[in-house]
């Protein structure tokens, strides 16, 4: 099935390449940047053969779901780039709310990059940044994997598909909603950053936390250095998770966040197992 960007997205200068199958849309977007593409380019595929999630994890990409990557070239300075993951998360939340009619709290953002529906993962995103040359432009690639018709099994917490709540939903509808929502959120973030230089992340942080799962709850974080447990207090001004424990408040840059009521099995997935994007 052919997919399209929303009319407002096209009018804002975004473009689309739609593929039947590819290795990874994120890799395709990076290659486009290296070939001189100016950015604002969406790349989608009906099927990915070498999809990946955070930390290089493999993930299953069967036909029926939405696999899309967005290339932005020099959208911001390097220090601000991580904020784009939260901008993308807000756009993802808005898009799924638009196509399903469901909102918070049934639809919730899970730090740092997942979207949950009734506590089950329906989407993830992957933010990658590349300096194209030592002093060249900064290429940001945002990859979205949305479970439209298929929910993977064997994940460490439940997964769901959007067709479970709206059986007639298509990839095209999701992409149109997502591309429009991102264009609006990105434009608003850039405007806010210009108007509030002292705390450019403030508005995004507030909106993200209003839609977040687990704030104020006890959570488990898996980090390369081991597990941490504590209360998810919120985000700091750079998007780091604030974890409160008896030792005080620890700031976490990245990790895998688990809520006790979401876990299928606290044990780590077996090595090499395919997972949905996380």
C-alpha positions, 0 to 999 in steps of 0.5 A: 500500500502506498503511504503519504505525508499529510498535506500540511507536512508537504507544504512545510517542505518535507518530502517522502521516499516510500520503499517496499523493503529495505535493510533499515530506514535509519541507514537509508536516511543516513546514506541520504544525508551523506549524499547531500540531502538537505533534510526534512526527508521521511523514508518508509518501508513496508518491511525492514530486513535489518531493523534495529533498536537502541544499543544495536538490538535487532527487532522484528519488522514484518509487513503491516506495521509502520517503519519510518525514519525522518532525516533532519540536517542541522536542526539544532546544536549538538547539546540540544539534539537529545531534546528531539527524542522528546519532541518526537515522543510528543508527536507520536502520542498526538498521532496515535491519539488522533487515529485511535481517539484514545488519550492519556492515561490509556496512551502514555509515554515511557521514558526514554522512547516508547509509547504504551497503550493500556500498559502495552508497548505499541511504538518505539523510536530511535534517535541517532546523530551523526556529524557528516564531516569533522566540521560538517553538518549534523545529521539527526535521524529519528526512526519510528516503529509503530505496531499497526497490525502486528504485535511481537511476542517474547518481549520483556513486557506486553506489546500491542497493536493499534488495530486491536483498538481500531481494526481498520487502521492503516499504515498510511493513516498513521504516517499522515498523522505522525508526519503532521504532528511532528511538523507542528511539534518541531516548529513549536520547539524551535520557536520556544527555544528562541523565545526562552533561551534560559530553559529551551526544554521547559515547555517540552518537558512539561508536556512530555511529563503530562503524558508520561507513565510511571511518574511518582512510582517505583521503577527499575532501571537497567543500566550497563553498570547494573540495576537501579530501583527507586521513585521516578521523580521526573526529568531534569532540564536536559531530559535525564530521568530523576531517580530518587532512592535512599541514596538521594536523587540520581540522574540517568542519561539512558537505560531500560525502564521497567514498571513492576506491573508491566513485566512479563519476566524480570529476567533479561531476554536471551542473547540474540532474541529479536525484540520490538524497537525500544 
